[in-house]
């Protein structure tokens, strides 16, 4: 028999199928071309942006501070941040970071909440200002230092404020640090803690002094560790014997601060004030003790 030649089923002129390796090479080549095009477009856009903002120098502004902030305090913060931003382009990658640090370093500033850059060159700083909360007098001296509720020393002289504007924490054992630093000391911390408990009470303005000289019983264990002096409009004073806060471990007996405030609240409700009616009010026991006038 004659051998028969197998007929080629492929159509005339058809191309052979590509191998997997060839298809991978083509795909990678296409991706490379696309990547180059994207990179060139991005570079072009950056060049356009750079030319557009070439002369956009930063101008710092503050979100309007609260009304109680002295104008010179806001001006000081603004001047320090403007100095950092001076002659710097709005596209400067480190600009917002540097403005943030300059604002945060100012002793008037408790916290910088946001720094925002805008296309027109404006850099807006939003911050929380420290607010005067109490005068503090170190033991053995009459010089007053202004602190905020957390004990940070304020950059403002005490004589700029009315003497009756703030209560005074007296006889703190340590000396004050420089403005912007926290005045550490357990006696001052408890004095401020007591004032913060009272600050929303209607009789808070009657509290003239928190006396911490016997803090921790350093003079006498028999005397109140903390005491307050309340003063009425006629200058008559009342000694309020607060005692101490409970120990952290809770292993000792001490009337709770909440119970002590309930005593004061009830006394105020009954009398309309806490100062000038009795020589002393003692909050340290299971029931309220007041002097017999």
FILUM-71893 format. One record per residue (C-alpha): residue number from 1; chain; x, y, z. Coordinates in steps of 0.05 Angstrom, whole numbers, padded with zeros to 5 digits. Example, Ala and Ser with C-alpha at 12.3 -4.5 7.8 and 13.67 -1.06 7.14 Angstrom:
<vexdos>
vexdo pos->1, unit->A, px->00246, py->-00090, pz->00156
vexdo pos->2, unit->A, px->00273, py->-00021, pz->00143
</vexdos>
This chain:
<vexdos>
vexdo pos->1, unit->A, px->00000, py->00000, pz->00000
vexdo pos->2, unit->A, px->00021, py->00068, pz->-00014
vexdo pos->3, unit->A, px->00034, py->00112, pz->00049
vexdo pos->4, unit->A, px->-00013, py->00171, pz->00057
vexdo pos->5, unit->A, px->00014, py->00239, pz->00079
vexdo pos->6, unit->A, px->-00025, py->00269, pz->00138
vexdo pos->7, unit->A, px->-00061, py->00331, pz->00116
vexdo pos->8, unit->A, px->-00041, py->00397, pz->00151
vexdo pos->9, unit->A, px->-00105, py->00423, pz->00182
vexdo pos->10, unit->A, px->-00078, py->00493, pz->00195
vexdo pos->11, unit->A, px->-00103, py->00546, pz->00148
vexdo pos->12, unit->A, px->-00057, py->00572, pz->00095
vexdo pos->13, unit->A, px->-00015, py->00630, pz->00121
vexdo pos->14, unit->A, px->-00035, py->00620, pz->00196
vexdo pos->15, unit->A, px->00017, py->00636, pz->00250
vexdo pos->16, unit->A, px->00041, py->00584, pz->00300
vexdo pos->17, unit->A, px->00014, py->00593, pz->00372
vexdo pos->18, unit->A, px->00058, py->00634, pz->00419
vexdo pos->19, unit->A, px->00092, py->00599, pz->00476
vexdo pos->20, unit->A, px->00078, py->00620, pz->00549
vexdo pos->21, unit->A, px->00147, py->00651, pz->00554
vexdo pos->22, unit->A, px->00135, py->00695, pz->00493
vexdo pos->23, unit->A, px->00068, py->00719, pz->00520
vexdo pos->24, unit->A, px->00101, py->00737, pz->00586
vexdo pos->25, unit->A, px->00154, py->00778, pz->00550
vexdo pos->26, unit->A, px->00102, py->00816, pz->00511
vexdo pos->27, unit->A, px->00061, py->00830, pz->00574
vexdo pos->28, unit->A, px->00121, py->00855, pz->00612
vexdo pos->29, unit->A, px->00141, py->00899, pz->00553
vexdo pos->30, unit->A, px->00071, py->00930, pz->00551
vexdo pos->31, unit->A, px->00072, py->00943, pz->00627
vexdo pos->32, unit->A, px->00140, py->00976, pz->00620
vexdo pos->33, unit->A, px->00114, py->01022, pz->00566
vexdo pos->34, unit->A, px->00054, py->01040, pz->00608
vexdo pos->35, unit->A, px->00098, py->01052, pz->00669
vexdo pos->36, unit->A, px->00144, py->01098, pz->00630
vexdo pos->37, unit->A, px->00084, py->01137, pz->00604
vexdo pos->38, unit->A, px->00055, py->01145, pz->00674
vexdo pos->39, unit->A, px->00123, py->01167, pz->00701
vexdo pos->40, unit->A, px->00131, py->01218, pz->00645
vexdo pos->41, unit->A, px->00060, py->01245, pz->00658
vexdo pos->42, unit->A, px->00073, py->01249, pz->00733
vexdo pos->43, unit->A, px->00138, py->01286, pz->00721
vexdo pos->44, unit->A, px->00104, py->01333, pz->00674
vexdo pos->45, unit->A, px->00049, py->01348, pz->00725
vexdo pos->46, unit->A, px->00101, py->01360, pz->00779
vexdo pos->47, unit->A, px->00138, py->01408, pz->00735
vexdo pos->48, unit->A, px->00073, py->01444, pz->00720
vexdo pos->49, unit->A, px->00056, py->01446, pz->00794
vexdo pos->50, unit->A, px->00126, py->01470, pz->00813
vexdo pos->51, unit->A, px->00122, py->01527, pz->00763
vexdo pos->52, unit->A, px->00051, py->01544, pz->00787
vexdo pos->53, unit->A, px->00072, py->01549, pz->00860
vexdo pos->54, unit->A, px->00143, py->01574, pz->00850
vexdo pos->55, unit->A, px->00128, py->01641, pz->00883
vexdo pos->56, unit->A, px->00076, py->01617, pz->00933
vexdo pos->57, unit->A, px->00110, py->01634, pz->00999
vexdo pos->58, unit->A, px->00078, py->01612, pz->01064
vexdo pos->59, unit->A, px->00035, py->01660, pz->01105
vexdo pos->60, unit->A, px->00017, py->01635, pz->01174
vexdo pos->61, unit->A, px->-00050, py->01651, pz->01207
vexdo pos->62, unit->A, px->-00081, py->01629, pz->01273
vexdo pos->63, unit->A, px->-00152, py->01604, pz->01282
vexdo pos->64, unit->A, px->-00183, py->01658, pz->01324
vexdo pos->65, unit->A, px->-00164, py->01644, pz->01397
vexdo pos->66, unit->A, px->-00215, py->01650, pz->01454
vexdo pos->67, unit->A, px->-00233, py->01720, pz->01478
vexdo pos->68, unit->A, px->-00196, py->01711, pz->01544
vexdo pos->69, unit->A, px->-00129, py->01701, pz->01509
vexdo pos->70, unit->A, px->-00088, py->01766, pz->01515
vexdo pos->71, unit->A, px->-00075, py->01796, pz->01446
vexdo pos->72, unit->A, px->00000, py->01797, pz->01459
vexdo pos->73, unit->A, px->-00002, py->01721, pz->01472
vexdo pos->74, unit->A, px->-00034, py->01707, pz->01404
vexdo pos->75, unit->A, px->00014, py->01756, pz->01371
vexdo pos->76, unit->A, px->00074, py->01720, pz->01403
vexdo pos->77, unit->A, px->00052, py->01652, pz->01377
vexdo pos->78, unit->A, px->00039, py->01681, pz->01308
vexdo pos->79, unit->A, px->00107, py->01715, pz->01306
vexdo pos->80, unit->A, px->00144, py->01651, pz->01324
vexdo pos->81, unit->A, px->00108, py->01609, pz->01272
vexdo pos->82, unit->A, px->00117, py->01663, pz->01218
vexdo pos->83, unit->A, px->00191, py->01664, pz->01232
vexdo pos->84, unit->A, px->00196, py->01590, pz->01219
vexdo pos->85, unit->A, px->00155, py->01596, pz->01154
vexdo pos->86, unit->A, px->00190, py->01659, pz->01129
vexdo pos->87, unit->A, px->00210, py->01655, pz->01054
vexdo pos->88, unit->A, px->00191, py->01582, pz->01050
vexdo pos->89, unit->A, px->00150, py->01554, pz->00992
vexdo pos->90, unit->A, px->00082, py->01525, pz->01006
vexdo pos->91, unit->A, px->00105, py->01460, pz->00973
vexdo pos->92, unit->A, px->00161, py->01451, pz->01025
vexdo pos->93, unit->A, px->00149, py->01381, pz->01052
vexdo pos->94, unit->A, px->00173, py->01399, pz->01122
vexdo pos->95, unit->A, px->00136, py->01465, pz->01128
vexdo pos->96, unit->A, px->00075, py->01441, pz->01166
vexdo pos->97, unit->A, px->00118, py->01399, pz->01213
vexdo pos->98, unit->A, px->00163, py->01458, pz->01230
vexdo pos->99, unit->A, px->00104, py->01506, pz->01240
vexdo pos->100, unit->A, px->00072, py->01454, pz->01286
vexdo pos->101, unit->A, px->00135, py->01448, pz->01329
vexdo pos->102, unit->A, px->00143, py->01524, pz->01333
vexdo pos->103, unit->A, px->00072, py->01533, pz->01358
vexdo pos->104, unit->A, px->00076, py->01474, pz->01407
vexdo pos->105, unit->A, px->00139, py->01502, pz->01439
vexdo pos->106, unit->A, px->00104, py->01566, pz->01460
vexdo pos->107, unit->A, px->00086, py->01565, pz->01535
vexdo pos->108, unit->A, px->00017, py->01593, pz->01520
vexdo pos->109, unit->A, px->00000, py->01532, pz->01478
vexdo pos->110, unit->A, px->-00028, py->01469, pz->01511
vexdo pos->111, unit->A, px->-00037, py->01430, pz->01446
vexdo pos->112, unit->A, px->-00032, py->01443, pz->01372
vexdo pos->113, unit->A, px->-00093, py->01407, pz->01342
vexdo pos->114, unit->A, px->-00081, py->01420, pz->01267
vexdo pos->115, unit->A, px->-00036, py->01454, pz->01216
vexdo pos->116, unit->A, px->-00066, py->01461, pz->01147
vexdo pos->117, unit->A, px->-00033, py->01485, pz->01082
vexdo pos->118, unit->A, px->-00074, py->01519, pz->01027
vexdo pos->119, unit->A, px->-00058, py->01530, pz->00953
vexdo pos->120, unit->A, px->-00057, py->01606, pz->00962
vexdo pos->121, unit->A, px->00002, py->01599, pz->01010
vexdo pos->122, unit->A, px->-00038, py->01605, pz->01074
vexdo pos->123, unit->A, px->-00017, py->01560, pz->01132
vexdo pos->124, unit->A, px->-00072, py->01557, pz->01185
vexdo pos->125, unit->A, px->-00054, py->01537, pz->01257
vexdo pos->126, unit->A, px->-00108, py->01512, pz->01304
vexdo pos->127, unit->A, px->-00087, py->01506, pz->01377
vexdo pos->128, unit->A, px->-00113, py->01502, pz->01449
vexdo pos->129, unit->A, px->-00087, py->01558, pz->01493
vexdo pos->130, unit->A, px->-00071, py->01547, pz->01567
vexdo pos->131, unit->A, px->-00117, py->01585, pz->01613
vexdo pos->132, unit->A, px->-00098, py->01614, pz->01681
vexdo pos->133, unit->A, px->-00130, py->01572, pz->01735
vexdo pos->134, unit->A, px->-00095, py->01588, pz->01801
vexdo pos->135, unit->A, px->-00041, py->01628, pz->01835
vexdo pos->136, unit->A, px->00013, py->01587, pz->01870
vexdo pos->137, unit->A, px->00058, py->01609, pz->01927
vexdo pos->138, unit->A, px->00118, py->01568, pz->01947
vexdo pos->139, unit->A, px->00131, py->01557, pz->02021
vexdo pos->140, unit->A, px->00163, py->01615, pz->02056
vexdo pos->141, unit->A, px->00148, py->01666, pz->02002
vexdo pos->142, unit->A, px->00093, py->01711, pz->01979
vexdo pos->143, unit->A, px->00111, py->01714, pz->01905
vexdo pos->144, unit->A, px->00054, py->01686, pz->01863
vexdo pos->145, unit->A, px->00060, py->01644, pz->01800
vexdo pos->146, unit->A, px->00002, py->01632, pz->01752
vexdo pos->147, unit->A, px->-00012, py->01560, pz->01732
vexdo pos->148, unit->A, px->-00063, py->01525, pz->01688
vexdo pos->149, unit->A, px->-00108, py->01468, pz->01713
vexdo pos->150, unit->A, px->-00053, py->01417, pz->01701
vexdo pos->151, unit->A, px->00001, py->01456, pz->01738
vexdo pos->152, unit->A, px->00038, py->01484, pz->01677
vexdo pos->153, unit->A, px->00068, py->01551, pz->01692
vexdo pos->154, unit->A, px->00037, py->01607, pz->01651
vexdo pos->155, unit->A, px->00079, py->01661, pz->01618
vexdo pos->156, unit->A, px->00041, py->01717, pz->01652
vexdo pos->157, unit->A, px->00058, py->01758, pz->01713
vexdo pos->158, unit->A, px->00011, py->01750, pz->01772
vexdo pos->159, unit->A, px->00003, py->01825, pz->01778
vexdo pos->160, unit->A, px->-00030, py->01826, pz->01709
vexdo pos->161, unit->A, px->-00091, py->01793, pz->01742
vexdo pos->162, unit->A, px->-00136, py->01818, pz->01797
vexdo pos->163, unit->A, px->-00117, py->01786, pz->01865
vexdo pos->164, unit->A, px->-00188, py->01759, pz->01872
vexdo pos->165, unit->A, px->-00190, py->01732, pz->01801
vexdo pos->166, unit->A, px->-00161, py->01664, pz->01819
vexdo pos->167, unit->A, px->-00155, py->01622, pz->01882
vexdo pos->168, unit->A, px->-00085, py->01612, pz->01911
vexdo pos->169, unit->A, px->-00051, py->01546, pz->01929
vexdo pos->170, unit->A, px->-00005, py->01565, pz->01986
vexdo pos->171, unit->A, px->00058, py->01535, pz->02017
vexdo pos->172, unit->A, px->00078, py->01488, pz->01961
vexdo pos->173, unit->A, px->00143, py->01455, pz->01981
vexdo pos->174, unit->A, px->00179, py->01461, pz->01914
vexdo pos->175, unit->A, px->00200, py->01521, pz->01872
vexdo pos->176, unit->A, px->00167, py->01539, pz->01806
vexdo pos->177, unit->A, px->00199, py->01519, pz->01739
vexdo pos->178, unit->A, px->00204, py->01565, pz->01680
vexdo pos->179, unit->A, px->00141, py->01582, pz->01640
vexdo pos->180, unit->A, px->00114, py->01526, pz->01597
vexdo pos->181, unit->A, px->00140, py->01472, pz->01645
vexdo pos->182, unit->A, px->00097, py->01432, pz->01692
vexdo pos->183, unit->A, px->00106, py->01448, pz->01766
vexdo pos->184, unit->A, px->00115, py->01379, pz->01795
vexdo pos->185, unit->A, px->00097, py->01365, pz->01867
vexdo pos->186, unit->A, px->00045, py->01320, pz->01900
vexdo pos->187, unit->A, px->00022, py->01377, pz->01945
vexdo pos->188, unit->A, px->00008, py->01423, pz->01887
vexdo pos->189, unit->A, px->-00024, py->01367, pz->01848
vexdo pos->190, unit->A, px->-00074, py->01352, pz->01904
vexdo pos->191, unit->A, px->-00087, py->01427, pz->01914
vexdo pos->192, unit->A, px->-00105, py->01434, pz->01840
vexdo pos->193, unit->A, px->-00145, py->01369, pz->01843
vexdo pos->194, unit->A, px->-00187, py->01398, pz->01898
vexdo pos->195, unit->A, px->-00199, py->01463, pz->01860
vexdo pos->196, unit->A, px->-00220, py->01424, pz->01798
vexdo pos->197, unit->A, px->-00271, py->01386, pz->01838
vexdo pos->198, unit->A, px->-00301, py->01452, pz->01861
vexdo pos->199, unit->A, px->-00296, py->01493, pz->01798
vexdo pos->200, unit->A, px->-00368, py->01480, pz->01775
vexdo pos->201, unit->A, px->-00398, py->01492, pz->01844
vexdo pos->202, unit->A, px->-00436, py->01558, pz->01854
vexdo pos->203, unit->A, px->-00392, py->01575, pz->01914
vexdo pos->204, unit->A, px->-00326, py->01565, pz->01877
vexdo pos->205, unit->A, px->-00313, py->01640, pz->01875
vexdo pos->206, unit->A, px->-00314, py->01642, pz->01951
vexdo pos->207, unit->A, px->-00253, py->01597, pz->01955
vexdo pos->208, unit->A, px->-00194, py->01644, pz->01965
vexdo pos->209, unit->A, px->-00139, py->01596, pz->01988
vexdo pos->210, unit->A, px->-00121, py->01523, pz->01987
vexdo pos->211, unit->A, px->-00070, py->01512, pz->02043
vexdo pos->212, unit->A, px->-00023, py->01452, pz->02031
vexdo pos->213, unit->A, px->00028, py->01467, pz->02085
vexdo pos->214, unit->A, px->00008, py->01404, pz->02123
vexdo pos->215, unit->A, px->00004, py->01360, pz->02061
vexdo pos->216, unit->A, px->00019, py->01287, pz->02080
vexdo pos->217, unit->A, px->00017, py->01307, pz->02153
vexdo pos->218, unit->A, px->00087, py->01337, pz->02148
vexdo pos->219, unit->A, px->00072, py->01385, pz->02205
vexdo pos->220, unit->A, px->00021, py->01345, pz->02245
vexdo pos->221, unit->A, px->-00019, py->01282, pz->02232
vexdo pos->222, unit->A, px->-00074, py->01310, pz->02276
vexdo pos->223, unit->A, px->-00087, py->01371, pz->02232
vexdo pos->224, unit->A, px->-00122, py->01371, pz->02163
vexdo pos->225, unit->A, px->-00074, py->01353, pz->02107
vexdo pos->226, unit->A, px->-00112, py->01401, pz->02061
vexdo pos->227, unit->A, px->-00154, py->01460, pz->02082
vexdo pos->228, unit->A, px->-00188, py->01517, pz->02046
vexdo pos->229, unit->A, px->-00203, py->01588, pz->02066
vexdo pos->230, unit->A, px->-00269, py->01616, pz->02039
vexdo pos->231, unit->A, px->-00281, py->01691, pz->02039
vexdo pos->232, unit->A, px->-00347, py->01729, pz->02031
vexdo pos->233, unit->A, px->-00358, py->01798, pz->02002
vexdo pos->234, unit->A, px->-00345, py->01831, pz->02070
vexdo pos->235, unit->A, px->-00278, py->01795, pz->02078
vexdo pos->236, unit->A, px->-00303, py->01747, pz->02131
vexdo pos->237, unit->A, px->-00267, py->01679, pz->02126
vexdo pos->238, unit->A, px->-00285, py->01608, pz->02141
vexdo pos->239, unit->A, px->-00234, py->01552, pz->02151
vexdo pos->240, unit->A, px->-00258, py->01491, pz->02111
vexdo pos->241, unit->A, px->-00222, py->01429, pz->02135
vexdo pos->242, unit->A, px->-00220, py->01381, pz->02076
vexdo pos->243, unit->A, px->-00168, py->01331, pz->02101
vexdo pos->244, unit->A, px->-00138, py->01286, pz->02049
vexdo pos->245, unit->A, px->-00155, py->01246, pz->01988
vexdo pos->246, unit->A, px->-00161, py->01170, pz->01997
vexdo pos->247, unit->A, px->-00097, py->01130, pz->01985
vexdo pos->248, unit->A, px->-00089, py->01100, pz->01916
vexdo pos->249, unit->A, px->-00090, py->01028, pz->01943
vexdo pos->250, unit->A, px->-00155, py->01042, pz->01981
vexdo pos->251, unit->A, px->-00130, py->01006, pz->02043
vexdo pos->252, unit->A, px->-00141, py->01064, pz->02091
vexdo pos->253, unit->A, px->-00205, py->01096, pz->02116
vexdo pos->254, unit->A, px->-00222, py->01165, pz->02091
vexdo pos->255, unit->A, px->-00287, py->01200, pz->02076
vexdo pos->256, unit->A, px->-00294, py->01202, pz->02000
vexdo pos->257, unit->A, px->-00285, py->01268, pz->01963
vexdo pos->258, unit->A, px->-00356, py->01261, pz->01935
vexdo pos->259, unit->A, px->-00384, py->01256, pz->02006
vexdo pos->260, unit->A, px->-00345, py->01317, pz->02027
vexdo pos->261, unit->A, px->-00373, py->01357, pz->01969
vexdo pos->262, unit->A, px->-00443, py->01334, pz->01987
vexdo pos->263, unit->A, px->-00432, py->01364, pz->02056
vexdo pos->264, unit->A, px->-00411, py->01431, pz->02025
vexdo pos->265, unit->A, px->-00468, py->01429, pz->01975
vexdo pos->266, unit->A, px->-00519, py->01419, pz->02031
vexdo pos->267, unit->A, px->-00487, py->01474, pz->02073
vexdo pos->268, unit->A, px->-00491, py->01521, pz->02014
vexdo pos->269, unit->A, px->-00564, py->01503, pz->01999
vexdo pos->270, unit->A, px->-00582, py->01517, pz->02071
vexdo pos->271, unit->A, px->-00544, py->01583, pz->02078
vexdo pos->272, unit->A, px->-00535, py->01612, pz->02008
vexdo pos->273, unit->A, px->-00459, py->01615, pz->02018
vexdo pos->274, unit->A, px->-00403, py->01578, pz->02052
vexdo pos->275, unit->A, px->-00361, py->01636, pz->02077
vexdo pos->276, unit->A, px->-00370, py->01680, pz->02138
vexdo pos->277, unit->A, px->-00424, py->01642, pz->02175
vexdo pos->278, unit->A, px->-00381, py->01596, pz->02216
vexdo pos->279, unit->A, px->-00309, py->01597, pz->02239
vexdo pos->280, unit->A, px->-00296, py->01529, pz->02210
vexdo pos->281, unit->A, px->-00330, py->01473, pz->02170
vexdo pos->282, unit->A, px->-00300, py->01404, pz->02180
vexdo pos->283, unit->A, px->-00312, py->01353, pz->02125
vexdo pos->284, unit->A, px->-00269, py->01296, pz->02150
vexdo pos->285, unit->A, px->-00320, py->01255, pz->02189
vexdo pos->286, unit->A, px->-00383, py->01214, pz->02179
vexdo pos->287, unit->A, px->-00425, py->01276, pz->02189
vexdo pos->288, unit->A, px->-00413, py->01350, pz->02178
vexdo pos->289, unit->A, px->-00381, py->01388, pz->02236
vexdo pos->290, unit->A, px->-00387, py->01463, pz->02241
vexdo pos->291, unit->A, px->-00363, py->01512, pz->02294
vexdo pos->292, unit->A, px->-00411, py->01538, pz->02346
vexdo pos->293, unit->A, px->-00414, py->01614, pz->02337
</vexdos>
